[in-house]
Amino acid sequence: MPHLLEATGPAVLGLPWGELVIGIVCFAILVFVLQKFAWPMFEKAYAARTEAIEGGIAKAEQAQADAAAALERYNQQLAGAREEAAKIREEARVQAQSIHDDLVAKARAETERIAAAGQAQLDAQRAQIVAELRGDLGRTAVELAGKIVGESLEDEARQRRTVDRFLAELES
């Protein structure tokens, strides 16, 4: 059978026809086997790799979205905390002003009370001094009048009438 393998006719590209046919048939079988068995495995591996990469990208995008949402929540909380701090500062300022105003009002009231008490005490002392001076002035006037008139003003009722008349003349 060696003669079947021999090429009948001129060689193509320097190869005998028999080898060329066998090479083409083997190549076709190899392509068929690769396409039937190896290519699906490559496709599966490629699909798995593509899916893993796309999954990684999706996870990264989700992580980035989560981070952006967390940053937004943080910024909102920070803004809320700043507003709350400003509110607390304003309330403290209002309370401090209220306490200050109350203390000033109490101090003024106490000052006015002390001044009124001092004025009342001064008026009472003045009235007492005036009464004492009237009494002293009355006795002195009676003694002086008694010396001038030459009569004795020993009678109590008469002495009182004379002193009252004299004081009335002094006041007018």
C-alpha positions as CSV (number, residue, x, y, z in Angstrom):
1,M,0.0,0.0,0.0
2,P,2.8,2.3,-0.2
3,H,1.7,3.3,-3.5
4,L,-1.5,4.9,-2.1
5,L,0.5,7.3,-0.2
6,E,2.4,8.3,-3.2
7,A,1.3,11.4,-4.9
8,T,-0.1,11.1,-8.3
9,G,0.8,14.2,-10.1
10,P,2.9,17.2,-9.5
11,A,3.5,18.4,-5.9
12,V,1.8,21.5,-4.6
13,L,4.2,23.9,-2.9
14,G,6.8,21.3,-2.9
15,L,4.6,18.9,-0.9
16,P,3.2,15.7,-2.3
17,W,-0.6,15.6,-2.7
18,G,-1.1,12.7,-0.2
19,E,0.7,14.6,2.6
20,L,-1.3,17.7,1.8
21,V,-4.6,15.9,2.0
22,I,-3.6,14.1,5.2
23,G,-2.5,17.4,6.7
24,I,-5.7,19.1,5.7
25,V,-7.8,16.3,7.2
26,C,-5.8,16.3,10.4
27,F,-6.1,20.0,10.6
28,A,-9.9,19.8,10.2
29,I,-10.1,17.1,12.9
30,L,-7.9,19.2,15.2
31,V,-10.1,22.3,14.5
32,F,-13.3,20.2,15.1
33,V,-11.9,18.7,18.4
34,L,-10.7,22.1,19.6
35,Q,-14.0,23.7,18.7
36,K,-16.0,20.9,20.3
37,F,-14.0,20.5,23.6
38,A,-11.3,23.2,24.1
39,W,-13.2,26.2,22.8
40,P,-16.1,25.9,25.3
41,M,-13.7,25.6,28.2
42,F,-11.9,28.8,27.0
43,E,-15.3,30.5,26.6
44,K,-16.3,29.4,30.2
45,A,-13.0,30.7,31.5
46,Y,-13.3,33.9,29.6
47,A,-17.0,34.4,30.8
48,A,-16.0,33.6,34.4
49,R,-13.1,36.1,34.2
50,T,-15.3,38.7,32.6
51,E,-18.0,38.1,35.2
52,A,-15.4,38.4,38.0
53,I,-14.1,41.7,36.6
54,E,-17.5,43.1,36.1
55,G,-18.5,41.9,39.6
56,G,-15.4,43.6,41.0
57,I,-16.2,46.8,39.2
58,A,-19.8,46.6,40.5
59,K,-18.5,46.1,44.0
60,A,-16.1,49.0,43.7
61,E,-18.9,51.2,42.3
62,Q,-21.2,50.1,45.2
63,A,-18.4,50.7,47.7
64,Q,-17.9,54.1,46.2
65,A,-21.6,54.9,46.4
66,D,-21.7,53.7,50.0
67,A,-18.7,55.8,50.8
68,A,-20.4,58.8,49.2
69,A,-23.6,58.2,51.1
70,A,-21.7,57.8,54.3
71,L,-19.9,61.1,53.6
72,E,-23.2,62.8,52.9
73,R,-24.6,61.4,56.2
74,Y,-21.5,62.6,58.0
75,N,-21.8,66.1,56.5
76,Q,-25.5,66.2,57.4
77,Q,-24.7,65.1,61.0
78,L,-21.9,67.6,61.2
79,A,-24.2,70.4,59.9
80,G,-26.8,69.3,62.5
81,A,-24.2,69.3,65.2
82,R,-23.1,72.8,64.2
83,E,-26.7,74.0,64.2
84,E,-27.3,72.5,67.6
85,A,-24.1,74.0,69.0
86,A,-25.1,77.4,67.6
87,K,-28.6,77.0,69.2
88,I,-27.0,76.0,72.5
89,R,-24.7,79.0,72.4
90,E,-27.6,81.3,71.6
91,E,-29.7,79.8,74.5
92,A,-26.7,80.2,76.8
93,R,-26.2,83.9,75.7
94,V,-29.9,84.5,76.3
95,Q,-29.8,82.9,79.7
96,A,-26.7,84.9,80.6
97,Q,-28.3,88.1,79.5
98,S,-31.4,87.2,81.5
99,I,-29.3,86.4,84.6
100,H,-27.4,89.7,84.1
101,D,-30.6,91.7,83.7
102,D,-32.1,90.0,86.8
103,L,-29.0,90.8,88.9
104,V,-29.0,94.4,87.7
105,A,-32.7,94.7,88.5
106,K,-32.2,93.2,92.0
107,A,-29.2,95.4,92.6
108,R,-31.2,98.5,91.6
109,A,-34.1,97.4,93.7
110,E,-31.8,96.8,96.7
111,T,-30.1,100.2,96.1
112,E,-33.5,101.9,96.0
113,R,-34.6,100.0,99.1
114,I,-31.4,101.0,101.0
115,A,-31.8,104.6,99.7
116,A,-35.4,104.7,100.8
117,A,-34.6,103.2,104.2
118,G,-31.8,105.7,104.6
119,Q,-34.1,108.5,103.6
120,A,-36.7,107.3,106.0
121,Q,-34.2,107.0,108.8
122,L,-32.9,110.5,107.9
123,D,-36.4,111.9,108.0
124,A,-37.1,110.3,111.3
125,Q,-33.8,111.6,112.8
126,R,-34.6,115.0,111.4
127,A,-38.1,115.0,112.9
128,Q,-36.6,113.8,116.2
129,I,-33.9,116.6,116.1
130,V,-36.6,119.2,115.2
131,A,-38.7,118.0,118.1
132,E,-35.8,118.1,120.5
133,L,-34.8,121.6,119.2
134,R,-38.3,122.8,119.6
135,G,-38.4,121.5,123.1
136,D,-35.0,123.1,123.9
137,L,-35.9,126.3,122.1
138,G,-39.2,126.4,123.9
139,R,-37.6,126.0,127.3
140,T,-34.9,128.5,126.4
141,A,-37.6,130.9,125.1
142,V,-39.6,130.5,128.3
143,E,-36.6,131.2,130.4
144,L,-35.7,134.2,128.3
145,A,-39.2,135.5,128.2
146,G,-39.4,135.1,132.0
147,K,-36.3,137.1,132.4
148,I,-37.5,139.7,130.0
149,V,-41.0,140.0,131.2
150,G,-40.0,139.5,134.7
151,E,-42.7,137.2,135.6
152,S,-42.5,133.6,136.3
153,L,-43.8,131.1,133.8
154,E,-44.0,128.3,136.2
155,D,-47.5,127.4,135.3
156,E,-47.2,124.4,132.9
157,A,-50.3,125.2,130.8
158,R,-49.3,128.8,130.5
159,Q,-45.7,127.8,129.6
160,R,-47.0,125.4,126.9
161,R,-49.3,128.0,125.3
162,T,-46.5,130.5,125.2
163,V,-44.0,128.1,123.6
164,D,-46.6,127.0,121.0
165,R,-47.4,130.6,120.1
166,F,-43.7,131.4,119.8
167,L,-43.0,128.3,117.6
168,A,-46.0,129.2,115.4
169,E,-44.5,132.6,114.9
170,L,-41.1,131.1,114.0
171,E,-42.6,128.8,111.4
172,S,-44.4,131.5,109.6
